[in-house]
Amino acid sequence: MFYNISLIIVSNTFSEGAIKYKLLSTNTGGNGNVSLPITTIKHIPTAESIIPIDNGKFTGPTNGNKVLII
């Protein structure tokens, strides 16, 4: 089962660069491939936008026991 991670900005009334993010990736179950970590802090834009982050994969069968925590 493949998954895509995107950060969806619907509205941001903070000033440019006031909100930032990074992504930590941990494969706690040893199943599939997690997305690559983003260790450099990134700024969230003030405009409405979709920021593609990365892709990952769970290897089946997962029996519905896999959770992606962001």
N, CA, C and O atoms as a Maestro MAE file, in Angstrom:
{
 s_m_m2io_version
 :::
 2.0.0
}

f_m_ct {
 s_m_title
 :::
 protein
 m_atom[280] {
  # First column is atom index #
  i_m_mmod_type
  r_m_x_coord
  r_m_y_coord
  r_m_z_coord
  i_m_residue_number
  s_m_chain_name
  s_m_pdb_residue_name
  s_m_pdb_atom_name
  i_m_atomic_number
  :::
  1 25 0.855 -1.157 0.000 1 A "MET " " N  " 7
  2 3 0.000 0.000 0.000 1 A "MET " " CA " 6
  3 2 0.910 1.231 0.000 1 A "MET " " C  " 6
  4 15 1.681 1.437 0.938 1 A "MET " " O  " 8
  5 25 0.820 2.032 -1.032 2 A "PHE " " N  " 7
  6 3 1.612 3.246 -1.136 2 A "PHE " " CA " 6
  7 2 0.860 4.413 -0.505 2 A "PHE " " C  " 6
  8 15 -0.370 4.424 -0.494 2 A "PHE " " O  " 8
  9 25 1.579 5.378 0.012 3 A "TYR " " N  " 7
  10 3 0.951 6.588 0.533 3 A "TYR " " CA " 6
  11 2 1.778 7.812 0.143 3 A "TYR " " C  " 6
  12 15 2.989 7.726 -0.058 3 A "TYR " " O  " 8
  13 25 1.101 8.941 0.042 4 A "ASN " " N  " 7
  14 3 1.737 10.220 -0.254 4 A "ASN " " CA " 6
  15 2 1.508 11.146 0.928 4 A "ASN " " C  " 6
  16 15 0.440 11.125 1.540 4 A "ASN " " O  " 8
  17 25 2.503 11.955 1.251 5 A "ILE " " N  " 7
  18 3 2.376 12.935 2.319 5 A "ILE " " CA " 6
  19 2 2.428 14.324 1.696 5 A "ILE " " C  " 6
  20 15 3.359 14.652 0.961 5 A "ILE " " O  " 8
  21 25 1.429 15.126 1.994 6 A "SER " " N  " 7
  22 3 1.389 16.518 1.547 6 A "SER " " CA " 6
  23 2 0.939 17.384 2.709 6 A "SER " " C  " 6
  24 15 0.134 16.965 3.540 6 A "SER " " O  " 8
  25 25 1.467 18.586 2.752 7 A "LEU " " N  " 7
  26 3 1.046 19.570 3.735 7 A "LEU " " CA " 6
  27 2 0.098 20.518 3.015 7 A "LEU " " C  " 6
  28 15 0.493 21.198 2.068 7 A "LEU " " O  " 8
  29 25 -1.148 20.563 3.462 8 A "ILE " " N  " 7
  30 3 -2.167 21.381 2.800 8 A "ILE " " CA " 6
  31 2 -2.410 22.628 3.634 8 A "ILE " " C  " 6
  32 15 -2.858 22.545 4.778 8 A "ILE " " O  " 8
  33 25 -2.111 23.783 3.053 9 A "ILE " " N  " 7
  34 3 -2.313 25.065 3.711 9 A "ILE " " CA " 6
  35 2 -3.621 25.638 3.187 9 A "ILE " " C  " 6
  36 15 -3.698 26.057 2.032 9 A "ILE " " O  " 8
  37 25 -4.639 25.658 4.018 10 A "VAL " " N  " 7
  38 3 -5.943 26.214 3.642 10 A "VAL " " CA " 6
  39 2 -5.953 27.710 3.902 10 A "VAL " " C  " 6
  40 15 -6.448 28.489 3.087 10 A "VAL " " O  " 8
  41 25 -5.402 28.104 5.043 11 A "SER " " N  " 7
  42 3 -5.345 29.510 5.415 11 A "SER " " CA " 6
  43 2 -4.201 29.693 6.408 11 A "SER " " C  " 6
  44 15 -4.043 28.902 7.338 11 A "SER " " O  " 8
  45 25 -3.413 30.731 6.205 12 A "ASN " " N  " 7
  46 3 -2.323 31.041 7.123 12 A "ASN " " CA " 6
  47 2 -2.295 32.552 7.301 12 A "ASN " " C  " 6
  48 15 -1.856 33.280 6.411 12 A "ASN " " O  " 8
  49 25 -2.762 33.020 8.445 13 A "THR " " N  " 7
  50 3 -2.798 34.454 8.698 13 A "THR " " CA " 6
  51 2 -1.579 34.932 9.479 13 A "THR " " C  " 6
  52 15 -1.486 36.108 9.830 13 A "THR " " O  " 8
  53 25 -0.645 34.022 9.751 14 A "PHE " " N  " 7
  54 3 0.601 34.418 10.391 14 A "PHE " " CA " 6
  55 2 1.515 35.073 9.356 14 A "PHE " " C  " 6
  56 15 1.280 34.948 8.154 14 A "PHE " " O  " 8
  57 25 2.538 35.759 9.809 15 A "SER " " N  " 7
  58 3 3.475 36.397 8.884 15 A "SER " " CA " 6
  59 2 4.346 35.334 8.210 15 A "SER " " C  " 6
  60 15 4.489 34.219 8.711 15 A "SER " " O  " 8
  61 25 4.918 35.700 7.075 16 A "GLU " " N  " 7
  62 3 5.774 34.793 6.307 16 A "GLU " " CA " 6
  63 2 6.906 34.282 7.204 16 A "GLU " " C  " 6
  64 15 7.613 35.075 7.826 16 A "GLU " " O  " 8
  65 25 7.078 32.957 7.269 17 A "GLY " " N  " 7
  66 3 8.141 32.344 8.048 17 A "GLY " " CA " 6
  67 2 7.845 32.186 9.529 17 A "GLY " " C  " 6
  68 15 8.699 31.702 10.272 17 A "GLY " " O  " 8
  69 25 6.653 32.583 9.985 18 A "ALA " " N  " 7
  70 3 6.318 32.471 11.411 18 A "ALA " " CA " 6
  71 2 6.066 31.026 11.826 18 A "ALA " " C  " 6
  72 15 6.271 30.673 12.988 18 A "ALA " " O  " 8
  73 25 5.626 30.189 10.894 19 A "ILE " " N  " 7
  74 3 5.366 28.774 11.176 19 A "ILE " " CA " 6
  75 2 6.333 27.953 10.327 19 A "ILE " " C  " 6
  76 15 6.538 28.233 9.146 19 A "ILE " " O  " 8
  77 25 6.924 26.932 10.956 20 A "LYS " " N  " 7
  78 3 7.918 26.110 10.274 20 A "LYS " " CA " 6
  79 2 7.628 24.635 10.543 20 A "LYS " " C  " 6
  80 15 6.892 24.300 11.471 20 A "LYS " " O  " 8
  81 25 8.213 23.755 9.725 21 A "TYR " " N  " 7
  82 3 8.022 22.324 9.934 21 A "TYR " " CA " 6
  83 2 9.279 21.563 9.556 21 A "TYR " " C  " 6
  84 15 10.141 22.059 8.831 21 A "TYR " " O  " 8
  85 25 9.357 20.344 10.070 22 A "LYS " " N  " 7
  86 3 10.313 19.341 9.629 22 A "LYS " " CA " 6
  87 2 9.642 17.987 9.804 22 A "LYS " " C  " 6
  88 15 8.622 17.904 10.487 22 A "LYS " " O  " 8
  89 25 10.168 16.941 9.221 23 A "LEU " " N  " 7
  90 3 9.539 15.621 9.274 23 A "LEU " " CA " 6
  91 2 10.545 14.604 9.777 23 A "LEU " " C  " 6
  92 15 11.649 14.491 9.244 23 A "LEU " " O  " 8
  93 25 10.161 13.868 10.802 24 A "LEU " " N  " 7
  94 3 10.974 12.768 11.305 24 A "LEU " " CA " 6
  95 2 10.336 11.459 10.856 24 A "LEU " " C  " 6
  96 15 9.121 11.297 10.971 24 A "LEU " " O  " 8
  97 25 11.126 10.533 10.352 25 A "SER " " N  " 7
  98 3 10.598 9.257 9.854 25 A "SER " " CA " 6
  99 2 11.166 8.111 10.668 25 A "SER " " C  " 6
  100 15 12.380 7.984 10.823 25 A "SER " " O  " 8
  101 25 10.272 7.274 11.188 26 A "THR " " N  " 7
  102 3 10.682 6.096 11.945 26 A "THR " " CA " 6
  103 2 9.817 4.922 11.522 26 A "THR " " C  " 6
  104 15 8.590 5.006 11.560 26 A "THR " " O  " 8
  105 25 10.437 3.852 11.129 27 A "ASN " " N  " 7
  106 3 9.710 2.641 10.749 27 A "ASN " " CA " 6
  107 2 9.654 1.740 11.974 27 A "ASN " " C  " 6
  108 15 10.485 0.846 12.132 27 A "ASN " " O  " 8
  109 25 8.670 1.976 12.844 28 A "THR " " N  " 7
  110 3 8.592 1.249 14.118 28 A "THR " " CA " 6
  111 2 8.238 -0.221 13.948 28 A "THR " " C  " 6
  112 15 8.565 -1.037 14.811 28 A "THR " " O  " 8
  113 25 7.574 -0.573 12.850 29 A "GLY " " N  " 7
  114 3 7.172 -1.959 12.662 29 A "GLY " " CA " 6
  115 2 8.056 -2.725 11.704 29 A "GLY " " C  " 6
  116 15 7.826 -3.911 11.472 29 A "GLY " " O  " 8
  117 25 9.081 -2.066 11.130 30 A "GLY " " N  " 7
  118 3 9.949 -2.747 10.178 30 A "GLY " " CA " 6
  119 2 9.221 -3.160 8.922 30 A "GLY " " C  " 6
  120 15 9.641 -4.101 8.249 30 A "GLY " " O  " 8
  121 25 8.133 -2.477 8.588 31 A "ASN " " N  " 7
  122 3 7.306 -2.860 7.447 31 A "ASN " " CA " 6
  123 2 7.376 -1.781 6.379 31 A "ASN " " C  " 6
  124 15 7.074 -0.620 6.658 31 A "ASN " " O  " 8
  125 25 7.765 -2.139 5.167 32 A "GLY " " N  " 7
  126 3 7.741 -1.202 4.053 32 A "GLY " " CA " 6
  127 2 8.836 -0.153 4.140 32 A "GLY " " C  " 6
  128 15 9.865 -0.357 4.783 32 A "GLY " " O  " 8
  129 25 8.594 0.976 3.480 33 A "ASN " " N  " 7
  130 3 9.555 2.069 3.428 33 A "ASN " " CA " 6
  131 2 8.884 3.355 3.880 33 A "ASN " " C  " 6
  132 15 7.841 3.737 3.349 33 A "ASN " " O  " 8
  133 25 9.481 4.024 4.863 34 A "VAL " " N  " 7
  134 3 8.947 5.307 5.306 34 A "VAL " " CA " 6
  135 2 9.479 6.407 4.401 34 A "VAL " " C  " 6
  136 15 10.466 6.214 3.690 34 A "VAL " " O  " 8
  137 25 8.828 7.548 4.431 35 A "SER " " N  " 7
  138 3 9.311 8.675 3.655 35 A "SER " " CA " 6
  139 2 10.632 9.162 4.242 35 A "SER " " C  " 6
  140 15 10.933 8.919 5.411 35 A "SER " " O  " 8
  141 25 11.400 9.838 3.431 36 A "LEU " " N  " 7
  142 3 12.674 10.373 3.902 36 A "LEU " " CA " 6
  143 2 12.426 11.506 4.886 36 A "LEU " " C  " 6
  144 15 11.493 12.287 4.702 36 A "LEU " " O  " 8
  145 25 13.239 11.609 5.921 37 A "PRO " " N  " 7
  146 3 13.048 12.703 6.877 37 A "PRO " " CA " 6
  147 2 13.417 14.044 6.245 37 A "PRO " " C  " 6
  148 15 14.251 14.113 5.342 37 A "PRO " " O  " 8
  149 25 12.791 15.087 6.730 38 A "ILE " " N  " 7
  150 3 13.155 16.453 6.350 38 A "ILE " " CA " 6
  151 2 13.744 17.057 7.614 38 A "ILE " " C  " 6
  152 15 13.011 17.463 8.516 38 A "ILE " " O  " 8
  153 25 15.065 17.115 7.677 39 A "THR " " N  " 7
  154 3 15.729 17.575 8.889 39 A "THR " " CA " 6
  155 2 15.992 19.078 8.878 39 A "THR " " C  " 6
  156 15 16.220 19.674 9.930 39 A "THR " " O  " 8
  157 25 15.961 19.688 7.706 40 A "THR " " N  " 7
  158 3 16.105 21.130 7.597 40 A "THR " " CA " 6
  159 2 14.747 21.768 7.841 40 A "THR " " C  " 6
  160 15 13.759 21.376 7.220 40 A "THR " " O  " 8
  161 25 14.686 22.733 8.727 41 A "ILE " " N  " 7
  162 3 13.406 23.383 9.028 41 A "ILE " " CA " 6
  163 2 12.951 24.191 7.817 41 A "ILE " " C  " 6
  164 15 13.712 24.994 7.275 41 A "ILE " " O  " 8
  165 25 11.712 23.974 7.399 42 A "LYS " " N  " 7
  166 3 11.126 24.634 6.231 42 A "LYS " " CA " 6
  167 2 10.064 25.628 6.681 42 A "LYS " " C  " 6
  168 15 9.361 25.399 7.665 42 A "LYS " " O  " 8
  169 25 9.957 26.726 5.956 43 A "HIS " " N  " 7
  170 3 8.934 27.739 6.244 43 A "HIS " " CA " 6
  171 2 7.611 27.349 5.592 43 A "HIS " " C  " 6
  172 15 7.599 26.792 4.495 43 A "HIS " " O  " 8
  173 25 6.514 27.635 6.254 44 A "ILE " " N  " 7
  174 3 5.182 27.436 5.690 44 A "ILE " " CA " 6
  175 2 4.752 28.759 5.065 44 A "ILE " " C  " 6
  176 15 4.778 29.795 5.728 44 A "ILE " " O  " 8
  177 25 4.355 28.731 3.788 45 A "PRO " " N  " 7
  178 3 3.976 29.975 3.120 45 A "PRO " " CA " 6
  179 2 2.662 30.544 3.648 45 A "PRO " " C  " 6
  180 15 1.859 29.825 4.243 45 A "PRO " " O  " 8
  181 25 2.453 31.832 3.428 46 A "THR " " N  " 7
  182 3 1.206 32.464 3.862 46 A "THR " " CA " 6
  183 2 0.083 32.216 2.871 46 A "THR " " C  " 6
  184 15 -1.090 32.309 3.233 46 A "THR " " O  " 8
  185 25 0.416 31.906 1.641 47 A "ALA " " N  " 7
  186 3 -0.610 31.680 0.615 47 A "ALA " " CA " 6
  187 2 -1.201 30.282 0.731 47 A "ALA " " C  " 6
  188 15 -0.549 29.358 1.217 47 A "ALA " " O  " 8
  189 25 -2.445 30.136 0.279 48 A "GLU " " N  " 7
  190 3 -3.076 28.813 0.201 48 A "GLU " " CA " 6
  191 2 -2.241 27.961 -0.747 48 A "GLU " " C  " 6
  192 15 -1.919 28.395 -1.853 48 A "GLU " " O  " 8
  193 25 -1.887 26.744 -0.316 49 A "SER " " N  " 7
  194 3 -1.021 25.912 -1.147 49 A "SER " " CA " 6
  195 2 -1.036 24.461 -0.686 49 A "SER " " C  " 6
  196 15 -1.507 24.128 0.402 49 A "SER " " O  " 8
  197 25 -0.503 23.617 -1.553 50 A "ILE " " N  " 7
  198 3 -0.277 22.207 -1.231 50 A "ILE " " CA " 6
  199 2 1.211 21.962 -1.422 50 A "ILE " " C  " 6
  200 15 1.756 22.182 -2.504 50 A "ILE " " O  " 8
  201 25 1.865 21.501 -0.354 51 A "ILE " " N  " 7
  202 3 3.296 21.240 -0.404 51 A "ILE " " CA " 6
  203 2 3.506 19.726 -0.410 51 A "ILE " " C  " 6
  204 15 3.302 19.075 0.615 51 A "ILE " " O  " 8
  205 25 3.913 19.148 -1.560 52 A "PRO " " N  " 7
  206 3 4.204 17.713 -1.572 52 A "PRO " " CA " 6
  207 2 5.430 17.437 -0.702 52 A "PRO " " C  " 6
  208 15 6.449 18.117 -0.830 52 A "PRO " " O  " 8
  209 25 5.333 16.444 0.178 53 A "ILE " " N  " 7
  210 3 6.433 16.136 1.088 53 A "ILE " " CA " 6
  211 2 7.222 14.927 0.586 53 A "ILE " " C  " 6
  212 15 8.404 15.057 0.268 53 A "ILE " " O  " 8
  213 25 6.592 13.762 0.510 54 A "ASP " " N  " 7
  214 3 7.289 12.555 0.072 54 A "ASP " " CA " 6
  215 2 6.289 11.408 -0.055 54 A "ASP " " C  " 6
  216 15 5.089 11.586 0.154 54 A "ASP " " O  " 8
  217 25 6.800 10.240 -0.399 55 A "ASN " " N  " 7
  218 3 5.998 9.029 -0.548 55 A "ASN " " CA " 6
  219 2 6.561 7.937 0.356 55 A "ASN " " C  " 6
  220 15 7.714 7.996 0.784 55 A "ASN " " O  " 8
  221 25 5.734 6.953 0.635 56 A "GLY " " N  " 7
  222 3 6.179 5.803 1.418 56 A "GLY " " CA " 6
  223 2 5.375 4.587 1.028 56 A "GLY " " C  " 6
  224 15 4.506 4.659 0.159 56 A "GLY " " O  " 8
  225 25 5.663 3.466 1.670 57 A "LYS " " N  " 7
  226 3 4.982 2.220 1.303 57 A "LYS " " CA " 6
  227 2 4.902 1.299 2.510 57 A "LYS " " C  " 6
  228 15 5.888 1.104 3.221 57 A "LYS " " O  " 8
  229 25 3.719 0.732 2.736 58 A "PHE " " N  " 7
  230 3 3.545 -0.370 3.673 58 A "PHE " " CA " 6
  231 2 3.540 -1.645 2.846 58 A "PHE " " C  " 6
  232 15 2.982 -1.671 1.750 58 A "PHE " " O  " 8
  233 25 4.157 -2.706 3.361 59 A "THR " " N  " 7
  234 3 4.146 -3.993 2.678 59 A "THR " " CA " 6
  235 2 3.015 -4.826 3.260 59 A "THR " " C  " 6
  236 15 2.916 -4.974 4.478 59 A "THR " " O  " 8
  237 25 2.156 -5.376 2.393 60 A "GLY " " N  " 7
  238 3 1.016 -6.153 2.844 60 A "GLY " " CA " 6
  239 2 1.376 -7.581 3.144 60 A "GLY " " C  " 6
  240 15 2.456 -8.036 2.769 60 A "GLY " " O  " 8
  241 25 0.500 -8.300 3.809 61 A "PRO " " N  " 7
  242 3 -0.748 -7.746 4.359 61 A "PRO " " CA " 6
  243 2 -0.463 -7.012 5.669 61 A "PRO " " C  " 6
  244 15 0.404 -7.407 6.448 61 A "PRO " " O  " 8
  245 25 -1.207 -5.946 5.885 62 A "THR " " N  " 7
  246 3 -1.019 -5.167 7.112 62 A "THR " " CA " 6
  247 2 -2.108 -5.479 8.145 62 A "THR " " C  " 6
  248 15 -1.983 -5.091 9.307 62 A "THR " " O  " 8
  249 25 -3.156 -6.164 7.740 63 A "ASN " " N  " 7
  250 3 -4.269 -6.513 8.611 63 A "ASN " " CA " 6
  251 2 -4.885 -5.268 9.278 63 A "ASN " " C  " 6
  252 15 -5.486 -5.352 10.348 63 A "ASN " " O  " 8
  253 25 -4.716 -4.107 8.610 64 A "GLY " " N  " 7
  254 3 -5.288 -2.872 9.131 64 A "GLY " " CA " 6
  255 2 -4.554 -2.339 10.351 64 A "GLY " " C  " 6
  256 15 -5.065 -1.465 11.052 64 A "GLY " " O  " 8
  257 25 -3.342 -2.865 10.612 65 A "ASN " " N  " 7
  258 3 -2.622 -2.483 11.827 65 A "ASN " " CA " 6
  259 2 -1.549 -1.437 11.606 65 A "ASN " " C  " 6
  260 15 -0.729 -1.224 12.499 65 A "ASN " " O  " 8
  261 25 -1.513 -0.780 10.472 66 A "LYS " " N  " 7
  262 3 -0.468 0.205 10.213 66 A "LYS " " CA " 6
  263 2 -1.032 1.598 10.350 66 A "LYS " " C  " 6
  264 15 -2.118 1.887 9.846 66 A "LYS " " O  " 8
  265 25 -0.305 2.461 11.029 67 A "VAL " " N  " 7
  266 3 -0.717 3.847 11.262 67 A "VAL " " CA " 6
  267 2 0.423 4.758 10.861 67 A "VAL " " C  " 6
  268 15 1.567 4.525 11.249 67 A "VAL " " O  " 8
  269 25 0.133 5.781 10.099 68 A "LEU " " N  " 7
  270 3 1.113 6.788 9.739 68 A "LEU " " CA " 6
  271 2 0.941 7.951 10.684 68 A "LEU " " C  " 6
  272 15 -0.098 8.609 10.665 68 A "LEU " " O  " 8
  273 25 1.931 8.220 11.508 69 A "ILE " " N  " 7
  274 3 1.860 9.308 12.486 69 A "ILE " " CA " 6
  275 2 2.743 10.437 11.995 69 A "ILE " " C  " 6
  276 15 3.936 10.253 11.758 69 A "ILE " " O  " 8
  277 25 2.151 11.589 11.847 70 A "ILE " " N  " 7
  278 3 2.900 12.758 11.373 70 A "ILE " " CA " 6
  279 2 2.842 13.826 12.424 70 A "ILE " " C  " 6
  280 15 3.407 14.904 12.240 70 A "ILE " " O  " 8
  :::
 }
 m_bond[279] {
  # First column is bond index #
  i_m_from
  i_m_to
  i_m_order
  :::
  1 1 2 1
  2 2 3 1
  3 3 4 2
  4 3 5 1
  5 5 6 1
  6 6 7 1
  7 7 8 2
  8 7 9 1
  9 9 10 1
  10 10 11 1
  11 11 12 2
  12 11 13 1
  13 13 14 1
  14 14 15 1
  15 15 16 2
  16 15 17 1
  17 17 18 1
  18 18 19 1
  19 19 20 2
  20 19 21 1
  21 21 22 1
  22 22 23 1
  23 23 24 2
  24 23 25 1
  25 25 26 1
  26 26 27 1
  27 27 28 2
  28 27 29 1
  29 29 30 1
  30 30 31 1
  31 31 32 2
  32 31 33 1
  33 33 34 1
  34 34 35 1
  35 35 36 2
  36 35 37 1
  37 37 38 1
  38 38 39 1
  39 39 40 2
  40 39 41 1
  41 41 42 1
  42 42 43 1
  43 43 44 2
  44 43 45 1
  45 45 46 1
  46 46 47 1
  47 47 48 2
  48 47 49 1
  49 49 50 1
  50 50 51 1
  51 51 52 2
  52 51 53 1
  53 53 54 1
  54 54 55 1
  55 55 56 2
  56 55 57 1
  57 57 58 1
  58 58 59 1
  59 59 60 2
  60 59 61 1
  61 61 62 1
  62 62 63 1
  63 63 64 2
  64 63 65 1
  65 65 66 1
  66 66 67 1
  67 67 68 2
  68 67 69 1
  69 69 70 1
  70 70 71 1
  71 71 72 2
  72 71 73 1
  73 73 74 1
  74 74 75 1
  75 75 76 2
  76 75 77 1
  77 77 78 1
  78 78 79 1
  79 79 80 2
  80 79 81 1
  81 81 82 1
  82 82 83 1
  83 83 84 2
  84 83 85 1
  85 85 86 1
  86 86 87 1
  87 87 88 2
  88 87 89 1
  89 89 90 1
  90 90 91 1
  91 91 92 2
  92 91 93 1
  93 93 94 1
  94 94 95 1
  95 95 96 2
  96 95 97 1
  97 97 98 1
  98 98 99 1
  99 99 100 2
  100 99 101 1
  101 101 102 1
  102 102 103 1
  103 103 104 2
  104 103 105 1
  105 105 106 1
  106 106 107 1
  107 107 108 2
  108 107 109 1
  109 109 110 1
  110 110 111 1
  111 111 112 2
  112 111 113 1
  113 113 114 1
  114 114 115 1
  115 115 116 2
  116 115 117 1
  117 117 118 1
  118 118 119 1
  119 119 120 2
  120 119 121 1
  121 121 122 1
  122 122 123 1
  123 123 124 2
  124 123 125 1
  125 125 126 1
  126 126 127 1
  127 127 128 2
  128 127 129 1
  129 129 130 1
  130 130 131 1
  131 131 132 2
  132 131 133 1
  133 133 134 1
  134 134 135 1
  135 135 136 2
  136 135 137 1
  137 137 138 1
  138 138 139 1
  139 139 140 2
  140 139 141 1
  141 141 142 1
  142 142 143 1
  143 143 144 2
  144 143 145 1
  145 145 146 1
  146 146 147 1
  147 147 148 2
  148 147 149 1
  149 149 150 1
  150 150 151 1
  151 151 152 2
  152 151 153 1
  153 153 154 1
  154 154 155 1
  155 155 156 2
  156 155 157 1
  157 157 158 1
  158 158 159 1
  159 159 160 2
  160 159 161 1
  161 161 162 1
  162 162 163 1
  163 163 164 2
  164 163 165 1
  165 165 166 1
  166 166 167 1
  167 167 168 2
  168 167 169 1
  169 169 170 1
  170 170 171 1
  171 171 172 2
  172 171 173 1
  173 173 174 1
  174 174 175 1
  175 175 176 2
  176 175 177 1
  177 177 178 1
  178 178 179 1
  179 179 180 2
  180 179 181 1
  181 181 182 1
  182 182 183 1
  183 183 184 2
  184 183 185 1
  185 185 186 1
  186 186 187 1
  187 187 188 2
  188 187 189 1
  189 189 190 1
  190 190 191 1
  191 191 192 2
  192 191 193 1
  193 193 194 1
  194 194 195 1
  195 195 196 2
  196 195 197 1
  197 197 198 1
  198 198 199 1
  199 199 200 2
  200 199 201 1
  201 201 202 1
  202 202 203 1
  203 203 204 2
  204 203 205 1
  205 205 206 1
  206 206 207 1
  207 207 208 2
  208 207 209 1
  209 209 210 1
  210 210 211 1
  211 211 212 2
  212 211 213 1
  213 213 214 1
  214 214 215 1
  215 215 216 2
  216 215 217 1
  217 217 218 1
  218 218 219 1
  219 219 220 2
  220 219 221 1
  221 221 222 1
  222 222 223 1
  223 223 224 2
  224 223 225 1
  225 225 226 1
  226 226 227 1
  227 227 228 2
  228 227 229 1
  229 229 230 1
  230 230 231 1
  231 231 232 2
  232 231 233 1
  233 233 234 1
  234 234 235 1
  235 235 236 2
  236 235 237 1
  237 237 238 1
  238 238 239 1
  239 239 240 2
  240 239 241 1
  241 241 242 1
  242 242 243 1
  243 243 244 2
  244 243 245 1
  245 245 246 1
  246 246 247 1
  247 247 248 2
  248 247 249 1
  249 249 250 1
  250 250 251 1
  251 251 252 2
  252 251 253 1
  253 253 254 1
  254 254 255 1
  255 255 256 2
  256 255 257 1
  257 257 258 1
  258 258 259 1
  259 259 260 2
  260 259 261 1
  261 261 262 1
  262 262 263 1
  263 263 264 2
  264 263 265 1
  265 265 266 1
  266 266 267 1
  267 267 268 2
  268 267 269 1
  269 269 270 1
  270 270 271 1
  271 271 272 2
  272 271 273 1
  273 273 274 1
  274 274 275 1
  275 275 276 2
  276 275 277 1
  277 277 278 1
  278 278 279 1
  279 279 280 2
  :::
 }
}
